[in-house]
Amino acid sequence: MKIAAIDLGTNTFHLIIAKKNGSSFQIIYKTNEPVRLGEDITKDNLIIPIAFERGINCLKEFKNILEKYNVVTVKTTATSGIRSAINGQEFVNASKLIAGIEINIIDGEEEAQLIYEGVKLSGAISGKSLIMDIGGGSTEFILCDEEKLIWKKSYNIGAARLMQKFFKSDPINTIDKNLIFEHLVNELKELKVICDKHQPKTLIGSAGAFETFTAMIYPDLNVATINIAELPLSAYKKLASELINSSHEERTQMKNLIPLRVDMIVMAALQTNYIIENLGIQEIKLSTYDLKMGVLKSLCN
């Protein structure tokens, strides 16, 4: 039996197909498209027409792939970009009518739960850890250990949102950086309190920007072939400094930095720096397993 998960992120749409074997599964196909559904979304809180069209066209392509693989069960999840847009439900309706794909808009709590389930499958969790998933629209934090999820929350501080609101200089200047820092301090008060109490030492980055950090730190590593990786703190800090202090043009020339993330990676680095510097983090890990894997796991229960 073949199952599939479609993850409709604010920046990227993902499709992953697996063969179900009882309560487990084996990946047989995966792809993603940089749809940029959240383009200019912070202006009027709308999916703009050109992004709307890109999204529906991508889902039509995904539908063709699903039919080619004779997929029996599909779960499509929509996160921050669609759930917060005024015309998000209109996009959901168009997806069903035009592409034949039914979308489930999930809230931040369910999103964080699915991320936890996905990361847990990777084997990255060892001891008390803080999972961080930086999306385009939102960033999820999950405090956990290998036995249980302790606390979770989704914040509307995704890289695309921060970029559209604060990234006004090139390279980003001190004023913009300070505005982002103040915004994070205000938004993440509850996270600071819970982490001061539980004191996680390990930060686990869930796919996305952390895959880019890893690929740039280890240029000869094929990130697509691994489940987890350790990122030396010193190597991460050096890379983050280079990213934050570089211009857009300089970043376009950096190896393993994909076009979609050329500017958003600066926002991701600033967020990650804030977490490391304010929460007592001593090590960073990558989990390439994320929400999509959590969705697939849920289809095997």
C-alpha positions as CSV (number, residue, x, y, z in Angstrom):
1,M,0.0,0.0,0.0
2,K,1.4,3.4,-1.0
3,I,0.8,6.5,1.2
4,A,1.9,10.1,0.7
5,A,2.3,13.3,2.6
6,I,2.0,16.8,1.1
7,D,3.3,19.7,3.2
8,L,2.2,23.1,2.0
9,G,4.7,25.5,3.5
10,T,4.8,29.3,3.2
11,N,7.8,29.0,0.9
12,T,8.0,25.4,-0.3
13,F,5.5,22.7,-1.2
14,H,6.8,19.1,-0.5
15,L,5.5,15.8,-1.7
16,I,6.8,12.5,-0.2
17,I,5.5,9.0,-1.2
18,A,6.2,5.9,0.8
19,K,5.3,2.2,0.8
20,K,3.6,1.2,3.9
21,N,4.7,-2.0,5.6
22,G,2.4,-2.6,8.7
23,S,3.3,0.2,11.2
24,S,6.4,1.3,9.3
25,F,7.1,2.8,5.9
26,Q,9.8,3.1,3.2
27,I,10.3,6.3,1.2
28,I,10.1,5.7,-2.6
29,Y,9.8,9.2,-4.0
30,K,10.1,12.8,-2.8
31,T,10.2,16.2,-4.4
32,N,9.6,19.9,-3.5
33,E,8.8,23.1,-5.3
34,P,9.8,26.6,-4.2
35,V,6.2,28.0,-4.7
36,R,6.7,31.0,-2.5
37,L,3.1,31.1,-1.5
38,G,3.8,33.7,1.1
39,E,5.2,36.3,-1.3
40,D,4.3,39.7,0.0
41,I,1.8,38.1,2.4
42,T,2.6,40.5,5.3
43,K,1.3,43.5,3.3
44,D,-2.4,42.6,3.2
45,N,-2.4,39.1,4.7
46,L,-3.4,37.8,1.3
47,I,-2.0,35.1,-0.9
48,I,-1.4,37.3,-4.0
49,P,-2.8,36.2,-7.3
50,I,0.6,35.1,-8.9
51,A,1.5,33.1,-5.8
52,F,-2.0,31.6,-5.7
53,E,-1.6,30.4,-9.3
54,R,1.8,29.0,-8.7
55,G,0.5,27.0,-5.7
56,I,-2.5,25.5,-7.6
57,N,-0.2,24.6,-10.6
58,C,2.2,22.8,-8.3
59,L,-0.7,20.8,-6.7
60,K,-1.8,19.8,-10.2
61,E,1.7,18.4,-10.8
62,F,1.7,16.6,-7.5
63,K,-1.7,15.1,-8.4
64,N,-0.2,13.6,-11.6
65,I,2.7,12.1,-9.6
66,L,0.3,10.6,-7.1
67,E,-1.7,9.0,-9.9
68,K,1.5,7.7,-11.5
69,Y,2.5,6.0,-8.3
70,N,-1.0,4.7,-7.6
71,V,-1.0,6.2,-4.1
72,V,-3.9,5.0,-2.0
73,T,-3.9,7.4,1.0
74,V,-2.8,11.1,0.9
75,K,-2.7,13.6,3.7
76,T,-2.1,17.2,2.8
77,T,-1.3,19.7,5.5
78,A,-1.3,23.5,5.3
79,T,0.5,25.5,7.8
80,S,1.1,29.2,8.6
81,G,0.9,30.7,5.1
82,I,-2.5,29.3,4.3
83,R,-4.0,29.3,7.8
84,S,-3.2,33.0,8.4
85,A,-4.2,34.3,5.0
86,I,-7.6,36.0,4.5
87,N,-8.0,34.0,1.3
88,G,-6.6,30.7,2.7
89,Q,-9.9,28.9,2.6
90,E,-10.3,30.1,-1.0
91,F,-7.0,28.4,-1.8
92,V,-8.2,25.2,-0.1
93,N,-11.4,25.2,-2.2
94,A,-9.5,25.8,-5.4
95,S,-7.1,23.0,-4.6
96,K,-10.0,20.5,-4.3
97,L,-11.8,21.8,-7.3
98,I,-9.0,22.3,-9.8
99,A,-6.2,19.9,-8.6
100,G,-8.3,17.3,-6.9
101,I,-6.3,17.6,-3.6
102,E,-8.1,18.0,-0.3
103,I,-6.1,20.2,2.1
104,N,-6.2,20.0,5.9
105,I,-5.3,23.3,7.6
106,I,-3.6,22.4,10.8
107,D,-3.1,24.7,13.8
108,G,0.3,25.5,15.3
109,E,-0.2,22.9,18.1
110,E,-0.7,20.1,15.6
111,E,2.1,21.3,13.4
112,A,4.5,21.2,16.4
113,Q,3.3,17.7,17.4
114,L,3.9,16.4,13.8
115,I,7.3,17.9,13.8
116,Y,8.1,16.2,17.1
117,E,6.9,12.8,15.7
118,G,9.0,13.3,12.6
119,V,12.2,14.3,14.4
120,K,11.8,11.5,16.9
121,L,11.8,9.0,14.0
122,S,15.2,10.3,13.0
123,G,16.9,9.3,16.2
124,A,18.2,12.8,16.8
125,I,16.7,13.2,20.3
126,S,19.0,12.2,23.1
127,G,18.4,13.8,26.5
128,K,16.6,17.1,27.0
129,S,16.4,18.9,23.7
130,L,14.8,21.9,22.0
131,I,13.6,21.2,18.5
132,M,13.4,24.3,16.3
133,D,11.6,24.3,12.9
134,I,12.1,27.5,11.0
135,G,9.4,27.9,8.3
136,G,8.6,30.8,6.1
137,G,5.5,31.8,8.1
138,S,6.1,30.4,11.5
139,T,8.7,28.9,13.7
140,E,7.9,25.9,16.0
141,F,9.7,25.1,19.2
142,I,9.3,21.7,20.9
143,L,10.9,21.0,24.3
144,C,11.3,17.2,24.7
145,D,13.4,14.2,25.5
146,E,13.6,10.8,23.9
147,E,10.6,9.6,26.1
148,K,8.1,12.5,25.8
149,L,7.1,15.9,24.5
150,I,7.3,18.4,27.4
151,W,6.1,21.6,25.8
152,K,5.4,22.9,22.3
153,K,4.4,26.2,20.6
154,S,4.2,27.8,17.2
155,Y,5.2,31.4,16.7
156,N,4.5,33.7,13.7
157,I,8.2,34.6,13.3
158,G,9.0,32.6,10.2
159,A,11.9,33.7,8.0
160,A,9.7,35.1,5.2
161,R,7.6,37.1,7.7
162,L,10.7,38.5,9.4
163,M,12.3,39.3,6.1
164,Q,9.3,41.2,4.8
165,K,8.9,43.2,8.0
166,F,12.5,43.9,9.0
167,F,15.0,43.2,6.3
168,K,15.4,46.7,4.8
169,S,19.2,46.9,4.3
170,D,21.9,45.1,2.4
171,P,23.9,43.8,4.1
172,I,21.5,43.9,7.0
173,N,22.4,46.8,9.3
174,T,22.5,47.2,13.1
175,I,19.1,49.0,13.2
176,D,17.4,46.1,11.4
177,K,19.1,43.5,13.5
178,N,18.2,45.3,16.7
179,L,14.5,45.5,15.6
180,I,14.5,41.7,14.9
181,F,16.2,41.1,18.3
182,E,13.6,43.2,20.1
183,H,10.8,41.4,18.3
184,L,12.2,38.0,19.2
185,V,12.5,39.0,22.9
186,N,8.9,40.1,23.0
187,E,7.6,37.1,21.1
188,L,9.6,34.4,22.8
189,K,9.1,35.3,26.5
190,E,7.2,32.0,27.3
191,L,9.9,30.0,25.5
192,K,12.6,31.7,27.6
193,V,10.7,30.9,30.8
194,I,10.2,27.2,30.0
195,C,13.8,26.7,28.9
196,D,15.2,28.5,32.0
197,K,13.2,25.9,34.0
198,H,14.2,22.8,32.0
199,Q,17.6,23.9,30.6
200,P,17.9,21.9,27.4
201,K,21.5,21.8,26.2
202,T,20.9,20.5,22.7
203,L,19.2,22.4,19.8
204,I,17.8,20.1,17.1
205,G,17.1,22.0,13.8
206,S,14.3,20.4,11.9
207,A,15.3,20.3,8.1
208,G,14.8,23.5,6.2
209,A,17.4,26.2,7.1
210,F,19.4,23.7,9.2
211,E,19.9,21.5,6.1
212,T,21.4,24.6,4.4
213,F,23.6,25.3,7.5
214,T,24.8,21.7,7.4
215,A,25.4,21.6,3.6
216,M,27.5,24.8,3.9
217,I,29.5,23.6,6.9
218,Y,30.1,20.2,5.2
219,P,30.2,21.0,1.5
220,D,31.1,17.4,0.6
221,L,28.2,15.8,2.5
222,N,25.0,14.9,0.6
223,V,22.4,16.0,3.2
224,A,19.7,14.2,1.2
225,T,21.2,10.8,2.2
226,I,21.3,11.3,6.0
227,N,18.9,11.4,8.9
228,I,20.9,13.4,11.4
229,A,24.2,15.4,11.6
230,E,26.0,17.2,14.4
231,L,27.0,20.9,13.7
232,P,30.0,22.1,15.7
233,L,28.9,25.2,17.6
234,S,32.1,27.1,16.5
235,A,31.5,26.2,12.8
236,Y,27.9,27.3,13.0
237,K,28.8,30.6,14.6
238,K,31.4,31.3,12.0
239,L,29.0,30.5,9.1
240,A,26.2,32.6,10.7
241,S,28.5,35.6,11.0
242,E,29.5,35.2,7.3
243,L,25.8,35.0,6.3
244,I,24.6,37.9,8.4
245,N,27.5,40.2,7.3
246,S,27.4,39.4,3.6
247,S,25.4,41.2,0.9
248,H,22.7,39.6,-1.2
249,E,25.1,39.4,-4.1
250,E,27.8,37.8,-2.0
251,R,25.4,35.2,-0.7
252,T,24.3,34.2,-4.3
253,Q,27.9,33.1,-4.8
254,M,28.1,30.9,-1.7
255,K,28.3,27.1,-2.3
256,N,25.2,25.1,-1.3
257,L,23.0,28.1,-0.6
258,I,19.9,27.6,-2.7
259,P,18.3,30.7,-4.4
260,L,15.1,30.4,-2.3
261,R,17.1,30.9,0.9
262,V,19.7,33.5,-0.2
263,D,18.0,36.2,1.9
264,M,15.8,34.1,4.3
265,I,18.9,32.3,5.6
266,V,19.9,35.6,7.3
267,M,16.7,35.6,9.2
268,A,17.2,32.0,10.1
269,A,20.7,32.7,11.3
270,L,19.6,35.6,13.5
271,Q,16.8,33.5,15.0
272,T,19.2,30.6,15.7
273,N,21.8,33.0,17.2
274,Y,19.2,34.4,19.6
275,I,18.2,30.9,20.8
276,I,21.9,29.8,21.3
277,E,22.9,33.0,23.1
278,N,19.8,33.3,25.4
279,L,18.9,29.7,26.2
280,G,22.2,28.1,27.2
281,I,22.5,25.8,24.1
282,Q,25.7,23.9,24.0
283,E,25.3,21.7,20.9
284,I,23.4,21.7,17.6
285,K,22.1,18.8,15.6
286,L,20.3,18.5,12.3
287,S,17.3,16.2,11.8
288,T,16.3,15.9,8.1
289,Y,13.1,14.3,9.3
290,D,10.4,16.9,10.0
291,L,6.7,17.4,9.7
292,K,6.3,15.3,6.5
293,M,7.7,12.3,8.3
294,G,5.4,12.9,11.2
295,V,2.5,12.9,8.8
296,L,3.6,9.6,7.2
297,K,3.9,8.1,10.7
298,S,0.4,9.1,11.5
299,L,-0.8,7.3,8.3
300,C,0.7,4.1,9.6
301,N,-1.0,4.1,13.0
